[in-house]
C-alpha cells in the first residue's frame, strides 16, 4: 500500500500535517474559477446588483465554503477567505481599487455578511445536529468514549470555547446548541477518566 501525505476524499483535501490549509487554498482556487466563468454576468450593466449578488451566493459561495464545518481556521486562513470574498464583492459591484472605497461600504452595498459568520453558523448547525442524533450513530458516539459514555474534556472544552467565541463574534445570545453542549459538559464534569 502506498503512503501519501494528502489526498482528495469527497471533494476535500485530507492532509497528514497541514490541517485545513491545503483544502482552504484549493476551495479558493475552485471558487475563483467559478467566479472567472461568471465574468460576463458581473460585467453586464443591465443586470441589477441584487441579481448579481444572488448569482454569487448561489454559485460561488457554496464552492468556497464546501465542508467548511470541519476546517481548523487560523487567523491567516480567515484573512485569506475574507480577502477573496471582498474581491468578489468588488468585482460584482464593479468597484476598482482606484476608487478608494472602504470594505465596509462595499459590504453595505452588497448586503453580504463575512464568510467567517457563515462558517460559524454552519459549524453551530452541525454541532446541533450531531447532539440530536441517536446515541448509536458514530457521529454522536464521537462525543463520548467507553461504555459509560464519558465526555472527552480536553477536546470538548476547546470546542465549547470555540462555540462561545463564535456566539460573541455574532453578537447574539447563546444558541440552543451551545446551551445543550453546556448541559452535557456540566453533566459529566466531575467524572474521572481511565485510559
N, C-alpha and C positions, 0 to 999 in steps of 0.2 A: 504494500500500500504506500502511496506517495505522500510525503509530508509537504503541506503548503502553508504559507504564512497568512494568506487571506483568500477568500472565495466568495462568489455571489450565491446567496441562497434566498429564494423567494423575493428577489429584487433588491436585497440589501447586502452590503459587503460585510462579511463576518471576518474580523481580523483577530489575530492572536495577541497583538501587543499594542496597537494604536487606539484601541477603544472605538469610538464612533467617528473619529475624524475622517478616515477614508470614505466612509459612507456619506457623510455630510458633504464632502467635496464632490463626490460622484452625483449626489442629488442636485447640487448647484449646477453642475455641468449639464445634467439632463434637463433641468428646468430652463437653463439658458438656451439650449437647443430648441425647446418648445417656444420660448419667447422670441427667438430669432425667426421661427417659422410664422409667427404672428405679426411680423413687421408690417405687412400690408394693412392689417387691421389697425395697428397702433398709429400708423401714419395717415390713415383715412380721415380727412377733415369733415366728412359728412356723418360719421358715427359720433354719437354723443359720448361724453366721458363716462357716465354710468354704465353704458353698454360695454365700453372697453374694459372697465373695472370688473364687470360681471364675467366677461370672457377670461380675464386674468385669473379671477377667483375659481373659475370652472376648469381651466386647462393647465395653468402654470402652478398654482399653489398646491394642488394635490400631488403633483410630481415632486415638488420641493419638499413637502412635509411627509412623504410616504414613510411609514414606520418610525416617525419621529418620537413616538411614545417610549421607545426603547433606547434612544440616544442618551449618552452621557455628555452633556453640553458643558464645555468650558467657556470662559468669557470670550476667548478668541473665536470660538465656533459661533457663539451668539452674535458677535460683531459681524462676522462673515455673512451669516444668514440675513441679518438686518440690512447690511450694505447691499446685498443682492436684491432684497425686497424693495429698498428705496430706489435703486437703479431702475427696476422695472416700473415703479410708480412714476418716476420722472419720464420714462420713455412713453408710458401710456398718456400722461398729461402733456406730452410734447414740451417738456421743460429742459432746456440745455443748462449745462453747468455755468455757462457765461451769464445766465440770467440772474445769478446770485439770489436764489430763492431758498429759504431755510427748509430743512426737512420737516419741521412742524407744520409749515404752511402747505407743503406737498401732501402730508398726511391728512390735514384738514380738507384739502381739495378733493382727494380721492375717497376719503372716509374709511380707509383700511386700517385695521389695528396692526400692531407689530407682530411679526411671525412668532416671537417668543411667547406672546399671550396665547396664540393659537396652540402652540406646543404644550403650554401649561394646562390649558383646558382639556386637550386630548389626553394628557397624562393623568389628570384627575379623573376623567371619564373612564379610562382603562382601569385605574385602581378601584373605582366604584364597581365596575363590572366584575372584577376578579373577586372582590369581597362578597358579592351577592351570588357567586356561583355555588353549586352544590359542593359539599365537602369532599366528595370523591373525585373531583376534577383535578387534573395535575396542576393547573394554574393556581387553584385555591390551595392545594397542598404545598405549593412553593412557599407560602407564607408560614407554614408550620413545619415542625420537624418531629420525628419519632412518633410513637403510638399515642403519647399524651397530648399531641398537637401543641407543643410548646413553641412560642414565637422566638425567632432569631433576633435578639435585641439589637445587636450592633447594626445590622443592615436595616432593621425597621426604624431605629432611632434616626439614622441618616435619612431614611425615606420620609419620616414624619417631619424632620427639619425642612426637607425639600418641599413637602406639601404646604407647610406653614409659611415658608418664604414665598411660595407661589401665590397663596391667598393674600399675602401682604402686597406683593407686586401688582396684583389685580385690584387692590383696594376694595376687597369685598370681605364679607363675613366668612367664617369657616364654613365650608360647604358640607353637605351631608356626608360625603365620602371621608373628609378629614375627621369629622365627628365620629363616624363609625370606626375609623382607624384608631383614634384616640381611645375609644372604649375598649377595643381589642388590646391595645398596648397596656392600659391600666388593669385589665382583667388578669393578664399574665405577668404583672410587674414583679412580683416577689417570688417567682418560681426559679429554682436553681437548675442549672443545666448540667448534664453529664455528657462527656464527649462520645 
